[in-house]
């Protein structure tokens, strides 16, 4: 079993790969699991993002770059949080959870954000534009890692043997005693072979004062007229033996025929000028800061790729180029597809003068459909599904996690080019959606028969748990019909997780329907003896805590809620962690003095999981005031025959909550809502 990584865990992973720093095991665990003090959590997030932005030199790119990055990151984090607090992970392991999140949420979202962010002004004009230089790239039967691609870019600009470069570098440094040039040469060779650079060595290898006369760069003389500049550009292309096909991968002109016309001297003036500009951008002499930035970004991706590969595919080589074996390559293919379609959609809008976002979004979605890939993989980024995508995705992920994957091969996200792979992939998709369609038809028929009074016949003909469980949640039928559906469910041979799922919902219905205390006592006794109890332990303990509250056994209820709180840190139960924190906090302050130090964690979880209702969240005291009313008005519903306890006097409650001034005024407002007995 495992939980979904928090947004903070993702921030920290990026920070570690890019900056190489570590908070230490205890602070790291508290931050990444969302168990640190709320103020500390927010401060560390700000600190991590600032460190990432500094490392990427975003401030040097554009005054608005950091604000734009923060806006995109926070939007993505909020969407991700909505998925996290709506998903159940059941018995799924960390490996399955990470793989599905990568394919269904992380990679599509990052590809879409980066493509849109790069549309206005590409941030890497000086890099080869025909490939994703910061991603592992298949070259023949091997995989070229990002750092090796940056090294090749740099060596191409140097245009000289490494030994000569070392000599020039030493001459160009102010420190005559510097002895890093030789170790740098060895490091460059190692980096080309896949070794990860140490972050702290980059400043030493590429100091700001390093002066190099590059031999492979193209720099225009501003004093030359247009024709002379164009002639110099063609001389440079010839000297580097760059064909039209090679240039297509290097400069930002994707149309091969346009490049060929330029090389054949048949292009008009604007095309020639555009070509010269693109060539100058791509082959400009890089500053030491730019070299460090490129290597840092490549290192970050390569480190993340390597760590993921070790975790998900421990028996696969880092440079394996077979996507059927190295399934991380399927994620890279997915990233490229989404990135390119996003870019093409925007270009199309500009080309034809279409100024509506709807047209661009529609074109993007149509092209995704034409790929014939599983639509569920793209759900999180579909503009037409923006309002419901996160909740729908959480349902899809919960269903996938319910069927725990224990076998070693991870399920394919995309298909390879082989006929067998494509046949298996599309065959599986066809079967999946045919089942969904026939399942909906089957469910509609079941509900119609139940509503028309053919209950016994309808239930006798239905033996699928998912159909019956969906039917028992369908509103508008008679109480006796629901009782018969439950009876039919428990007649089936059910896996433990399904049995306890049905038991949990039935017991909730009992409690909502004012079932006798003894009946509910017996239900919990039976549940604890069942083999499937652990799978639903958190929700069952939460429900039992509410039962004990209604029995006036507040201390036992608090103990139950605390056990549920612990279990919620082992697996995801949708928003349960926040609901448990709310009910635990409410029960404690109804009976004990407010203790900010001990109860701040409830305040944090209630905020993080969005279970605060209409409460003001400016302070823990204000939330406590709200929950005092919530306890006596909503949570506390004693069984028949159990004496109803009265709320404390206003004066006593003020003392317990430590309310004064404005906080007291807020609490008095909440008190008017408390039912007086």
N, C-alpha and C positions, 0 to 999 in steps of 0.2 A: 504494500500500500504506500501511497505517497500523496503529497499535495501539489497543487499548481504553484509554480514559482510566483512570488509577488513581483510587482513592477520594480520594487527596490532591488530584488535579486538580479533582475536584468540590468538595471543601472550599474550595479556593482560589478557584474561580469564584464561589461563594456569598460568600465573604469580600470579594472584590473588588467585587461588586455592592452589598453591604450597607455595607461600611466604606470603600470607595474607595481602599484602600491598595495598595501594590505593593512586592514584595520586590526588584525589579530583575531583569533578564533572566536572569542566570546562577543566582542562588539560586532563582528561580522555576522555571526549567527543571529543576534538580536535584530540587527538592521535588516538582513535579507529575509527573515521570517516574519517581520512586522510585529515584533514583540518588544521593541525598544520604546522608551518614553516618547510620547508623541512629538514633543518639542525637539528632542534629539533626532528623531526620525526625519523631521522636516529640515533641520539644519544640515544633517548629513547628506540628504538628497541635493540640497542647494550646493553644498561643498563638492560633491561628486560631479554634478553637471558643470559647475564652473571649471573644475580641473579638466574635464573632457573638452570643453570649449577652448580652454587655453592651449591644450595640447594640439588641437586641430587648427589653431590660429584663426578661429572664425572672425575675430574682431578685425583682422587684417583684410579679410575678404570683402566685408561690407558692414556698414554701421548697423544695418538691420539684421545681419546674419544671426546673431545670438538671440535676438527677440523672436525671429522666425523659427529658429531651432527649438527654443523653449515652448513656443506655441504648439508646434507640431508634436513635440515629445509629450507635453501635458495632455493634448487631445488623444494621442495614441494610448497613453497610460490610463486615461479615464475609460476609454472603450475597452481596454484590456481588463481593467478592474471590474467592469460590468460583466464580462465573460467569466472572470474568476469567481465572483460572488454568486453566480447563477449556475455553476457547474458542480456535478457530483462525480467524484473520482472512483468510488467503490474500491475494488481490490487492484486496480491498475497500478503498475509499478512506475517509477520515475522515468524509465526508458520509454515506455509507451506514451506517457503523458507529454514528455518533451517532444517526441517525434510528431505527435498529432498537433501540438501547439505550433511547432515550426511550420508545418505544411498548411494548416488551416488559418493561422492568425499572424505569427511573427513575420514570416517571409513575405506574404502578400502585402501586409501593411507597410513594411519597410520599403519594398520595391515601389509602391505607389507614392509614398512620401518623398523618397529620393528623386524619383522621376519628376514629380511636380516641382520640387525645390530647385531642380537643375534646369528647368525650362527657361526661366528668365535670363539667366547668365550662367552658363556652364562653369563650374569651379575648377575644371581640370582640362582647360584648352591645350595645355602643354603636354598632355598625355595622349597616347594612341587612342583615337576616338572609335575605332572599329571593334574594340574589345573592352570587356570590363576588367581593366587592369588590376582592380582591387579584389577580384574574385579568382579562385583557382580556375585555370583554363586548360582544357584538354588539348594536348599537342601529340598527335599520333597515338601511341599506346600508353602514354604517360600523362601525368598531370603537372602542370607548371604552377607553382604556388605564387601568391601575390608578391612577396618580397623579391623573388627571382625576376619577376616581370619589371619591378621598379629598378632593380640592378641593371637589367638589360637596357631599359630606357636611359639610365644614367650613362652606361658605357657607350651607348650609341651617340650621345651628345658629346662625350669626351673625345671620341674619334681618334684615340691614340692607344698604344699598348699600355697596360697597367703599370709597367715598370717606369715608363716615361712620365706617366701621371704622378706616380709616387715622388719622383724627383722634382717635378714642377710644384707639387703640393708643398714639399719641404721648403723649397725656395720661397714660396709665397706666404709662408707663415712667419709672423713676427718673432716667434719663439724659436731661436736657433737650436735649442736643446730638445725640441719636440721629436719624439721617436715613435709616433703613432702611425706613420705612413706604411711601414712594412706590415704591421699587424692589421692595418686596414685592408691591405691588398689580400691578405689571407682570409680576412672576414668576408670580403666581397665574394670570393670563390665559394666559401662555405654557405653564404646566404643563397647563392645560385643553386646550391644542392639541397636546399630545404631547411638549413639551420635558422633558427629564429634569432634576430638581433637582440642584444641586450639594450634596453631603453637608454640607460645612462651613458652608453658608449657613443651614441649618435652625436651628441654635442662635441665630443672629443674628436670624432672623425670628420665632422663637417662644421667647424667653428665659423662664426660669422666673418672672421677676418681672412678666411681661406680665399686665395686669389688664384684662379685657374684660367688659362687661355684655352677655351674649348675649340676643338677642331671640327666637331660634328654639328655645330649650331648654324643657324641662318639669321643674320642680322642685316637689316636694310640700311642703306645710306640714305638719310632723309633728303640729301641734296640731289639724288638721282630723279630723273623724270620717270613717268609711269612705264614707258617702254623699256627703259634701262633696268628698272626694278624687276620687271617681268623676265627680262633676259637673265638677270642674276639668279632669279628663282629657278629657271630651267637649268642653268649651269649647276646649281646645287643639287637638283633632282638627278641630273645625269651623273654627277660625281658620286652620289650615294647609291646609284643604280636602282632608283625607285621606279617601278613600273606603275601603271594606273591601278592595277590590282593591289599592289603594296600600299600606294597612297590612300586608297579607299579605307584601309585599316588604320591609317595614321592621322589623316586630317579629317575635319568634320564636314566631309562632303560624301554622302552615301551613294549618290548616283554615279555609277562607273562611267557612263557615256559622257557626262559633263567633264569629268576629269580627263578622259581621253581627248575630248575636243580641245581642252586647254593645252595638253601636251603636244597635240598636232597643230597648235597655233591657229585653231579655227574658232576659238571662243571670242565673244565680244569683250569690250573694255571692262564692263562691270564684272563679268565672270573672271577675267584675268586678275583684276584687283582683289576680288574675293579670294581667289586661289592664293595670291601672294600673302594676303593677311592671314589666312589659315595656316599657311606654311610657316610664317614667322612666329605665330603663336605656338605651333607644335614644336618647333626646333629652336625656341628661345633658350638662351643660356640661363640655367636655373640658379637662383640664389641658394646659399647654404641652408637658409631657413626653409625654402621650398623643398629641398632634397630631404631634410629631416621630417618635414610634414608628410611627404609622400611615403617615406619609409615607415613612419609611425602608423599611418592609416593601413598600409599593407600589412604591417606587423600585427595590428589589432585584429584584422580579419583572419589572417593566417593562424594566429593564436586561438581565436574563437573556433575556427574550422577544426584545428587539431584537437582541441579539448572536446568538441562535440563528437569528432570521429572516434576518439578514445572511449568516450562514454557510450555512444550508440553502437559503434562498430569496432569493438576492441581488436578483432582479428583481421581487420582490413588495413592494408598499407596506406600511408598518407598520400602517396602519389598514384593510387589506383584510379584508372580512367574509365572503368566499366561501371555505368550507372546501375546495372543490375546487382552489382556487388557493393560498390561504394555509393550508397543511396543518398548521400549528401549531395551528389551531383544532380539528383532529381530536384532538390531544393534550389540549386543554382540555375537549372533550366527554367524552373518556375519563376524565379526572380527576374531573369532576363526577359521572359515572355511578358510579364506584367509591366516591367519597366519600359520595354519597347512599345507596347501597345498604348501605354499612357502617353508617351512622347509622340507617337504617330497621331493619336487622337487630337492632341493640341496643335500639331503642325497642320493637320487637315482643316481644323477650324480656321486657322489663320490664312491658309491658302485659298479657301473659297469664301472668305469674308463672312463666315458664320460666326455670329457673336453670342450665341446662346450656349450656356453651360450644358443645357439639356441635350443639345445636339451632340456635343463632344462625348457626354456620358453615354448616350445611346449607341454611338459608334463603338465606343470602348466595350460595352457589354455585348454587342453583336459579334465583335471579333472574338471575344472570349468564348461565346457559344459555338463559334465555328471551329474552335480547337477540338471540340468533342470530348473535352476533359470533364471530370466530375464537377458539376456546378457547385457542389458543397465546398469544394476547395477554395473557391473564389467568393463565397458568400460574404465574408467580412469586408470586402472592398467594393461590392456592387453599389453604385450610387442609388439605384432604384430601391434598394433594400436597406438604406441607411438607418431608417427609424427602427427596424426590427432585427437587423442582422445579428447584433450581439446576443440577444436573447435566443434567437433561433440557432445560432452557432453553439450556444451553451447546451441546448437540447441535443444537438448532433454529437457533440463531444461526450456528453453524459452517456448517450447510447453506446458510443464506441468504448468508453471506459468500463461500461457495464459488462462488456464482452472482453475480459482481460486477455491480452496477448502475451502468452508465455513462451512461444516458440522463438528461436533465435532470429530468423530472418524478419526484418521489419516489413510491414505491408508496403507495397509500391504506392507512391504518390502519383507518379506519371508512368507512362510506358516508354520503353526503349524503341529503337527503330526495327528491331527484329519482328518477324511475322508472328512468332509464338507469343512474344510479350504483348504486342498490340491485340492479338486475338483474345488472350486471356484477360487483358485490361477491359476491352470494350464488351466482352462477354459478361464479365462481372458487373459492369455498369448496367447493362441491359437487364440482367436478372434482378439487380438491386431495385431499379426504378419500376420494373414490372410488379415486384412484390409490394412496393409502396402503393402503387395504383390499385392493385387488387385488394390490398389491405384496407384502403379507404372505402372501396365499394363494399367490402365485407362488413366494415364497421357501420356504415350508413344503413345497411340492411338490418343489422342487429338492433340498432337504436329504433328503427321504424317498427320492428316486430315487438320490442319491449314497450314502446309507447302505445301501440295498438292493443296491448293486453295479451299478446301471445308469449307470455313470459316463460312458461315451462318449456314450450317447444323451442323457443329461441335459445334458451340456455342449454338445453340438451344437445343442440346442434353445434354449439360453440365450445371449443376446447383450447383456444389460444388465450394465454394469460394476458397478453398486451391488449387484446380486444375487450376482455372482461374488465380489466382494470381501468381502461379508458371509459368503458360504459358506466362503471360505478362512480366515476367522477363527473358524468354527464348530468347536468341539472335539469329539473323539470319533471321527474318521474315520481311515482308514489313511494312512500317510505318502505312498504312491503317489497317493492321491486328491488330496492337496494339491498335489503336483507337477503333476498333470494340470490342476487348476483354474488354477494360475499360468500354465501353458502356454496355456490357453484365453484368459485375461485378456490376455496379450501378443499374441494373434492379432487382437484387436479394434483398430479405429481409435480410439485414445484421445486426448483432450486432454492436453496436457503435464502438467497437475497430477495427473491420474488415473494416467498412466503412472508418474510418479515416486513417487506414493503407493504404488502396487503394488510398485514396485522397492524402496522403502524397507522395506516389510514383509517382502518376500522375503529381502532381505539380512540383516535382523534374524534371520529364521528360519535362514538359512545359518550365521550366527555362533553362534546358540544351539545349533545342531546340529553344532558342531565341524567346519564345512567347512574344507578346506585353505586355508592362507594365500594361495596363488597365486590360487585361485578368487575370494577376497574382494578381493584386489588388483585383479584384472581387472574385477570388478563396479564398484568405485569409479572406475576409469579410464573405463569406459563412461558412468557416471552424469555425470561432469564434462563430458563432451562433449555431453550431451543438452540440448535447448532448454529443458526444464522444470526444470533444476537449480536455478535461482534461486528458484523458488516454494517449494521444500522445502530451501533452502540450510541453514538452522539445524539441522534434524533430521539432514540428511546429514552436515554437518560434525561434529555430536556423535557420530554413529555411526562416522565415520571416525576420530575421536579415540580412541574405545574400541578400534577395530581397531589403531591404532598403539600403544596401551598394550600390547596383546597381542603386538605385534611387538618389544617392548622399546625402542621409539623414543619415549621419554617426552617429549623436547623437542619433537618434531614433534606429538605428541599435545596437549601444552599449547598450541602455536600453533593447532592446529585448534579446540580448545575455546574459545580466545579469539576466534577468528573467528566461531564459533557464538554466543558471548556478544554480539558486536556486532550480528549479524543479528537476535537476539531483541529488540533495541530498535527494530526497524523494523516488525515484525509479530508478532502473537500466535501461539504454537504450543502452546497449552495450558500445562502446567507446565514446558515445556522449559527456560525461563530458570533455574529452580531446579535442574533436573537437571544442566544444564551447569555451573552454579556448584558444585554438589556434586562432580562428577567432576573439574573443574578444580582445585578446592581440594585434593581428595584426592590428585591426581597431583602437585601442587606440593609438598605437605608430605611426600610419600613420597620426594622427591628434593632438596628445598631446605629452608632454615631458615624457620620460621614468621615472617612479617612482618605484624604486626597492621595497620599503616597501609596496606599494599598489598593485604592479603587480607580486610580488613573488608567489602568490597563483596560477596564471596562469602557471608560470614556473613549479610549483609543479605538477599541474594536467596534463600538457602536458607530463611530464616525466612519471607520474604514469599510464597514459592511452596510452602511446606509440604513440602519435600523432605528433611527432616532425619531421617526414620526414627525410630529409638528414641533418638536422641542427646539428651543434656542440652544445653540452650541458654542456660545461665546466663552463659556467656562464650565468646568465640571460641576460647580455649585448650581448653575442654572439648569443643567441636565438633571441633576439630582432632584431639584424642585419639581420638574416635570414628571420624573419617574415616581415620585412620591404619590402624585395623583393617579398616575397610570396603575400603580400597584393596587390601590384601593378601589379604583373604578373598573378596571379591566382584568388584570391578572388574577386577582383574588375573587374566586367564585365558589364559596364553600358548598360542599355536598349537603343534601337534605339530611337533617339530623345533626350536622356539625355546627356548633355555636358560631355565629358570625362575630368576629372581633371588630372592635371599633378603632378608627384611626386615633393616634395620639392627639393630645390637645395641641393647638397651634403654637403655644409658647414652648412646649416640650420639643416639638418638631423643629422649630426655629433653632433651638439650642443644638439639637443633634446634627442639623445640616450646616450649622455655623453661618446662618444667613444674617446679613446686616445691610443697611443702605439700599442701593438699587436692587441687589439680589433678593433682599427681603420683599421688596415691592413686587418683583416678578413672581416670587413664590406665593404671595398673597393672592395674586391674580389666578394662579393655578389652583389655589385652594378653593376658589369659588366653584370650581368644576367637580370637587370631591363630593361624592354622595354622603350626606349625613344620616346616621342611623339613630 
